[in-house]
Amino acid sequence: MSNKLEILEEYQKAASKLSQLKNQEAELIHSKTQDTNDTVVIKPQFGNEMNHLNQECMQLNMILEAMDASED
C-alpha cells in the first residue's frame, strides 16, 4: 500500500486534472453562447473522463481521511 504522501500526490494530480477539464468545458460553453439569447444545450465533451476523475478523487479522499483517523 502506498504511503500517505504518495496518495496525497495522486489526489492532487487527479483534482488538478479534473479542475482543468471543468475549466476547458466552461470555456467551450462560454465561447459558444456569448452572442445568443437562445437556450443553450450543453453536451459535455469530457464527461466520462471527469466522472472517472471525480470517482478517483472521492476514493483517494476517503483513504486519506481513514489514514488521518487512524493516526488519532
C-alpha positions in Angstrom: 0.0 0.0 0.0 1.2 3.5 -0.8 2.2 5.9 1.9 0.2 9.0 2.8 2.4 11.3 0.8 2.0 9.3 -2.4 -1.8 9.1 -2.0 -1.9 12.8 -1.4 0.1 13.4 -4.6 -2.2 11.2 -6.6 -5.2 13.1 -5.2 -3.7 16.4 -6.1 -2.9 15.3 -9.7 -6.4 13.9 -10.2 -8.0 17.1 -8.6 -5.9 19.3 -10.8 -6.7 17.4 -14.0 -10.4 17.5 -13.0 -10.3 21.2 -12.5 -8.6 21.7 -15.8 -11.2 19.8 -17.7 -14.0 21.7 -15.9 -12.4 25.0 -17.0 -12.0 23.8 -20.6 -15.6 22.7 -20.7 -16.8 26.0 -19.3 -14.6 28.0 -21.8 -16.1 26.0 -24.7 -19.6 26.6 -23.5 -19.0 30.3 -22.8 -17.4 30.9 -26.2 -20.4 29.3 -27.9 -23.0 31.3 -26.0 -21.7 34.9 -25.9 -23.8 36.3 -28.7 -27.1 34.5 -28.3 -30.2 34.7 -26.1 -31.3 31.2 -27.1 -31.5 28.3 -24.7 -28.1 26.5 -24.6 -27.9 22.7 -24.7 -24.7 21.6 -23.0 -23.1 18.4 -24.4 -20.1 17.6 -22.2 -17.0 16.7 -24.2 -15.1 15.5 -21.2 -17.9 13.9 -19.2 -16.6 10.4 -19.0 -13.1 11.5 -18.0 -14.5 14.0 -15.5 -16.7 11.3 -13.9 -13.7 8.9 -13.7 -11.5 11.6 -12.1 -14.3 12.6 -9.7 -14.6 9.0 -8.5 -10.9 8.7 -8.1 -10.7 11.9 -6.0 -13.5 10.6 -3.8 -11.8 7.3 -3.3 -8.4 8.9 -2.5 -10.1 11.4 -0.2 -11.7 8.5 1.7 -8.4 6.8 2.1 -6.7 9.9 3.3 -9.5 10.5 5.8 -9.2 6.9 7.1 -5.4 7.4 7.4 -5.9 10.6 9.4 -8.5 8.9 11.6 -6.1 6.0 12.3 -3.4 8.4 13.4 -5.6 10.0 16.1 
